[in-house]
């Protein structure tokens, strides 16, 4: 029987991906461990290895296909001794579109062995093994939605999907569990002679029916997966996180003098420390002094982190990513500089791994290199704060009773007021300023 190659989940939160490129073609022999495809997520392009060996019998999803759901069949491998006739009825969509995993309609998704027996008994008692709609058609649902429905004893045929092309997703199962009625379909409202209400646009999605001005030339640019995720997350952040902002000026003369001396000393070692490296370290040390600022809101509780994992915004084609410098408070400037250089290179090459960008506790966004004097950043949820860094520039500063020209940088802390108050944010900035003035 042909072996099904499925769209892999390359991160814990990945639901769909773009099949960027096939590195094999139909008829090629592959062995376990061979690189067979490149998958684009919202953060990076990652290589996919074959788990099994065999001959590529059919490529189900063409390269360049976007929004392919996790666990959909993307190709079929023929085992030793099998020919193309074995592909008949093996599953997959020969049209090259996003294929549904054939086994989804035959059995629940595989669960951890420790709970599989128990959960399978619940599923057998409460849900049909092969979900079909009232008219005998197949029901389309994500693997997670199917598993949740089976465990809760919900009938998928009675649930209206809100995903692409009516696909049932996790939110639909949760709504059904809570007894919330699904919105009436547009065609039903129309059949009753009433105009269907316009649903609010999902976060990051253009309002249906919008058209650009007819007399203004324009280019239409398709949003990348990364840009869609940024739009969604930033809309959620500004809609649901109560931001407030605190701004402070930091003098940089001593920092720049120390940077010059360190770089002269490290010149032969291939290390060049940037102002951003100082900012990362100063932020981490300030979080050590004010640990209440290293926090995350979590509903009825808050998490106060004992390690300073600093997410640093890096601009890339199509958006930005935030690779993480782990435990920055325990590292010196040279180590931070080396790690940040490596992470930035991987980010711009699209080679970041999930462990490179997941799990930060505090973020930094630095636009000083673009000449931006001051700005307020949007918090990167679920973190509790982000530091926006402006350009260092010469300014007239009152020093005692005289006016002096000094190199000054403005930084603005955006804070989640659900978990941090103004006094905590002010203490953090005071510590950051003191560390930056005497690094």
N, C-alpha and C positions, 0 to 999 in steps of 0.2 A: 504494500500500500504506500503511495507517495507520502513523503514527509512534508508537513506544512511548515513553512518559514513565516513567522509572525512578526508584525511590527513591534519592536521591543520598547519597553518602558525604560528610558534612559535616565530618568530621575523620578523621585517619589511623587512629584506633582504632575508629571507629563500625562496628558490625555490624548493628544494628537501630535503628529510630526509631519515633516515634509520629506518625502523620499527623494533626496537631492540627486543621487547618482547611483547607478548600478555599476559594479566593477566586474561583473560576470555577465554572460549572455546565455541564452537557451542552448543547451548542448554541452556547456562547459562542465568539466569534472571539478568538484570541490571537496576538500578535506576539512575535518574539524579544525577550527582555528584560522581558516582562510578568511581574509577580509572580502566581503561580498558586496557591501553597499555603504553609502554615506547617508546619514539621517540628520536633518536639520531640526534642532529644537529652537526655542525662543532665545537660547543663550549661545549655542555653539553648533558646529557641525561635527558629528561623531561617527567613527567607523564602526561597522557592525560585523562581527565574526560569525561564521557558520558554526553551529553546535554539532551538526551531523555531517556525514559525508555521503556523496551521491552525485548524480548528474542533474543539472538544472533542467527540469522538464518543462516548466512554464513560469514566466515572469507575469504575475497577476497584476501588480501595480506598476505602472510605467514611471520612469524617473521623471522628476519634476512635479509629481502629484502632491498637492498640499492637503493638510488636515486629514491625514490617514489615521484613524483611531488606533490606539494601542491594542494589540492582540488581533488585529485584522490579518488575514492571510495576504502576504505580499509576494510569495513565490512557492513553488512546489518542487521538491527534489525527488528524483526517481532513484530507488534503491537498486542494488546490484541485481541484474536479471530482469528488471522491469522495463517495459517500453511505453510509448506514448499512449497506448490504449488504456493504461492504468490511470491516466489523468481523468478519464470520464467519470463524472460524479464525485471527484475528489474534493470539490469545493473551490471557491475563488471565483472572481469575476473576470472573464477573459477580455472584457472591454478595456481593461487597464485602469479603471476607476478605483476608488477606494472600496476594497472588498470587505465584507463582513466575515468575521471568523466563522467558518462553517459549523464548527462544533458548538457555537453559542446556542444554536437552536436545538441541540441534541442533548446537552448536559451542562450543569452549572460549572462556573469557572473553578479551576483547581484551587484548593485551599490548603493551608498548612496541615501536615499529617496529624499534628496533635489534636486538631479540632475537626478534621475532615469527617470522621465517622459520626460524631455527634451532630454536626451541622447537616450532613447528608440525610440523617434520619428526620430532622426537622423539615428539610426541603421536600423529602418524599411525602411527608404527611400533609404538607400545607400547600404545595405548589405543583403544577403540572410540569413534567420533564420537558415537554416540547410546546412552548408558548405559541399560540396562534390567535389571530383576531377572530371576531365573530363571523366574518365572511370567509374564514379559512385561510386568510393571508398571513404571512410571516410577520411577527412583531420585531421591530428593531430596537435594541436596547444595548447600553454599554455593559461590559462584563460585570462592573461593580454594581450597576443598577439591578441586573438579574440576580446577583448573589444577595443583595439586600432584600429584594422582593421575596426570594425564597425563604430567607431567614425570618422575615416578618409575616409570611403567609399572605402576601398581597398578590392579586391577580393582575399580571401585566396587561391583559386585554382590556382591563377597566381603567387603565391609566393613560392619560394623554401626554405624549412626549413633547418637551419644549426645546430639544436639541435640534441639530441640523436635520432637515427632512423628516421631522417628527420623531427623531430618535429619543428614547427614554433615557434620562440621565439621573445621576444621584439626587439632584434637587427635586425631581418629579416624585421619586420614591419617598423622600422626606416630607414633601407636601401631602402625599397620599396617606402617609403614616399619621400626620398631624390632623388629618381630616379636612384639609384645605381643598376646595374645589378648583379644578383646573379651569382656565379661562375658556369661554365658549369659542369654538372654531369660527373663523370668519365666514366660511361658506354656510354654516348653520344660521348665523345672524342674517345673512343675505337672503336665505330662503324664507325667513319670516318677514321680509320686507323692511328690515332695519339695517342701517349701516353699522358694520362692525366697528367697535371702538378701536382707536389707534393705540396700540400697546406702547409703553415707553421703551425707547431704544436701550438695548443692553449697553453696559459701560463700554466705551471705546468703539461703539458701532454707530455709523452715520444714520441719521434719521431717515427712514424710508421716504422716498418721494422728493428728496432734496435735489435740486438741479442748479448748476452754476449759472451765473448771468449769461444770457444768450449772446451778448455783444462783447464779451471779454474772452480773449484767447486764453487757453489753458492746456496743460498737459495732465492727463490722468495717471496717477502713480499708484499701483497696487501696494497696499500695506504689507510689509513683511510680517512674519510670525512674531518677531521680536517687537516690532512697533505696535502690533495688536495687543501683546501682553503688557507693554509699557502703558498704553492707553487705558487698558482695563484696570491695572493696579494703581495708577496714579489717580484715576477717577474715583476708585474706591477709597483711596487714602484721603483725598480732599473732601469727599462726601461724608465719610464716617469717622475720621480722626480729627478731633478738635485741636487744630494747630494754634500755637502762639509763638512769637518770635522775640528773641533777645539778641541785641547787637552790641559789640564791643570793639574798640580799636586796640591793636597790638603793635608796639614798636619793635622793629626788626634789626636794629643795628648790631646788637650782640649776636643774634642768631646768624646773620649774614657773615659776620667776622669769623664765627666758629666754623661755619660751613666752608669758608674759603681755606681756613687752616686745615680742616680735616681732609678736604679734597686734595690739597697739596701733599699731605702725608700719605694718602691712599692712591696717589696717581699711578704708581707702578703696579698696583694690585687690580687694576681694571674696575674699580668702584668709584662711582661719582654720585655723591649724595645730593639730592634735590631739596628744595624748600618743602615740597610735599612730604618727603620722608620725615622731616622735622615735625610737620603738622600731624602726621600719623602717630609718631611717638609721643608728642605732647598731648594729643587727645587721649591716648591710652593711659599715660601717666596721670592725667587729670581724672580719668574714670577710676583709677586706683584710689585717688584721694577722695573722690566723691562717688562711691559705688552706687548710691541711689540713682545716679544719672544713667547707669548701665542697666536699663530696665526695659521690660516688655509688658504691655497690657494683655491680660488673658481673661476677660470676662469678670468673674468674681474673685480673681486673684491677680497678682503681679509676680513676674519673675525678676529677681535681682541677680545678675550674672557675676560670677567671681573671676571670670577671665575676660580680657578685652580683645574680642575678635572684631577687627575694624574692616568694614566694607568700604571700598574706595571706588567711586564712580569713574569708569573709563569709557571715553567716547569711541564707538566703533561704527562701521558703515551700517546705516539703518537704525541706529539707536545708541544705547549704552548698556553696559553690564557692570556689575559691582563685585569683582573678585575680593576675597577676604584674606587679610593678613592675620593669621591666627596668633593668639596670645601675644599681641604686639607690646603689651606692657612689660614683658620679660625679655624683649629683644633690643639689641643695640641698633644704632643708625645704619651701620654697614649691612647688617643682616636684613633689616627692613628694606633697605634700598635694593639689595639683591633679589629678595623675594618679590618686591613690587615690580621690578623690571621684568622678571620672568612672567608674572601674572599678566602684566599689560601686554607683553608680546603674544602670549597665548590668547588673550582676549581679542586682539586685533586680527589674529590669524584664525579665529573661530575654533580654537582647540581647547577651550576651557572644559574641564570635567566638572560634573555636579559638585564634587567636594571642594572645588576651587571657588565657588560662588554662593554656596548655600550656608546658612546658619550664622551670619554675622550678628553682632549685638549692637552695633553703632555704626553710622555711616558718615562719610566725608565726601563732599562734592566741591571740587576746586576749579573755579573758572578764572583764577588770577592770570594764568598764562594767556588768556584772551583779552586781557585789559579790563575785565569787569571789576568795577570798584566795590560793589555790594549787591547781594541778592538774597532772596529767601528760597530755600530748597523745599521740596515736598518730601515728607517723611516716607521712608522705605518700609512699608509694613511687613512684619509685625513689630519692627523695632520702635523704640520710644523716642528717638531723636536723630537728627542729622545736622552736621555742621557745614555751612556754606562759607567758602573761603574766597575772598576777593584778592585783587592785585595789591602787591606791595608798591607804594608810590611815595614820593617825597611830598610832605605836607607841612604847612606852617602849624606848629604846635606850641601851646603855652607851656613853658618850662619855668616854674617858679613865677617870677615877675617879668620874665622876658619871653619873647617869641623866638623859637628856634625852628630850623628846618630839619625834619627827621623822616626816616623811612617808616611808613605806617601801613599796616594791613588791617582791613575790616573783616570781621567774621560774624556770622549770624547763626544762632542756634535755633532750629525749628524743633518744638517740643510737643509731644502728645500729652495734652492736659489731663487725660484720664489717669495717667500713671506718674507724671512729673508735675511739680508746681514751679512757680516762678523762682522761688528761693533756691530750689535745687539746681535749676538751670543757671541761675546767677552764680552759685558756688562753683559749678563746673567751669564757667567762663573765667571766673577769677583765678582758678587754679591753672587753667589753660594759658592765660595771659602771663602769669608768674613764671611758668615753666618755659614759655616761648621767649621771655625777656632774658632768662638766665638758663639757656639750654644745657 
